[in-house]
Amino acid sequence: MQTFKLNTEGLTRRILLRAIPTIIISLTFFFTIFIVQGGNVYVDATYYIFPVILILGTFSFSLWRGIKKQKVMAESYELTISDQLICREQLNTPDISILVTEVIEIAKHPKGGFTIKGSRNNGTIIIPVQIEHYEQLEATLQQIHPITIKSNSLFKKLQFLLPFIVGGLMICVYAVNNKVIVGAAGSVLTGLMIWSLIKIQKDKNVDRKTKNRTWIVLLVLVSVIASIIIKLTAPSLP
C-alpha cells in the first residue's frame, strides 16, 4: 500500500494570486455602479472611502480565513493506493474510492495534475500537481492504467474570463436602463448562477462548509431576478 500527501509549500501565494481578479472585479463593479447611477452629479472623493475600506476589509478577512481553511484541507488530503483500491480522503468531503479493476481512465492534465475515473458513477478522484513523490505516483498510476495526456478544452482555456463576464453582466443588470440589455444580460447571468450552484453542490471534491456557504448565491439570485423584473416592467425605460 502506498500513501501520498500534498505539499502545502507556496499555498498562500497561490490563493492570493487567484483572489486578485475577484478584488479587481468587485472594485470595478462598485465604482461603475456609482458613476453610472450618479450621472453628472459631483460626488466628493471621501464619499467612496468607507465603501472601499469595507470591501477591502471584507476581502482581507475572507482571504485570511480562506488561507487557514485551505491549508487545513490540503494537509488533510490523503491518497491511498493498494493492489485492489484507490482511495482519496480529505477533511469535510466524502471519501472517494475506486476499485483498481474498475478504473476506466487516468488522465494527466496540462498543469500536471491527474484525474482518475471509475466505471461506476461514484466520483472522480482529483490529484493536484502539488502531490508529494510525484514521479513515484505517476509510475504507480501507469501500472494501473495507461495515462492519457489531456489538453485543455476551449471552456477551460477561457475559464479565467468567467469572473469578468459575471461582473460585466451584473453591471448591465444593475446599472443599465435598457430593457433589451437588462433582459439579455439577466438571463445569461441567472443561468450561470444556477449552473455554478448545481455544479458545486454535486462535486464530491468540494467540502461541506463551502457547499453550505454557496447557498448565499440564492440571495444574490433573488436580487438579480428582482432587478430584472422591476426594470422590464418599468414603463419609463426604453
Beta strands, then each sheet from edge to edge (+ up, - down):
strand 1: 2-5
strand 2: 78-81
strand 3: 85-89
strand 4: 96-99
strand 5: 103-108
strand 6: 114-118
strand 7: 125-127
strand 8: 147-149
sheet 1: 1+ 2- 3+ 4-
sheet 2: 7+ 6- 5+ 8+
end
